[in-house]
Amino acid sequence: MQPSTPEQKRVALSLQKADLDMEAAGVLQQASPHLHENIGFHFQQAVEKYAKALLVASALPAPFIHDLTKLLPPPQQASVITFTTQDMAEAAILNEFAVEFRYETDDTPSFTSADLLAMAGRFRARLRPLAQAFLT
């Protein structure tokens, strides 16, 4: 089905771009798992886009920010989805790879690129279907 409203078009594009970020991170993770920063950046970007797609699909503001810990609470407060303390902890970990944080440290993270893949995959599995339902 072709998106018909501007909101549906925005959600569809966000999901498409998020899927591409997941794919890019997955390819990097398979080929060069030591590239934590680059892999984490793509995973963070994917989760950010899934979150914003869900916000738009839920008729909630989708601010131009990169902080997952600020993007995820509104759909929870609107009873669209529930996040655990662990989910929010993982959002904070992925935030370390957001645009504004990316250039502030050269520390090697204490988690592997496979850990990042698992975190992003869990968010994708929960956020994407809810946003996708808005398109049908």
C-alpha angles and dihedrals in degrees: 000000000000115000109249108184127059088246092053090049090051092049092047092050092046091052092047092050092045090052089052091051089051090050093048092049091047092052091049091046091053096044102036113010091173091070091090097157096052093042092047091049092056093045091049091048091050094051090046090054093046089051093049091047089054091047092053092043089052093049090246126135113271103202123202095252133117100214110114091192088063097039097051103053098064096064088046091051088050089053092244094123139354124231125198126220087256091054091053091046089054090048088055090051092051089048088067086074097049120120098261094046098042099086099041101079141032095194118132108239121246091234132065130244086251088059089052090050091053092049094048091044092055091051091047092051091053104035103037099060092050092052092041090056088063089065096059 
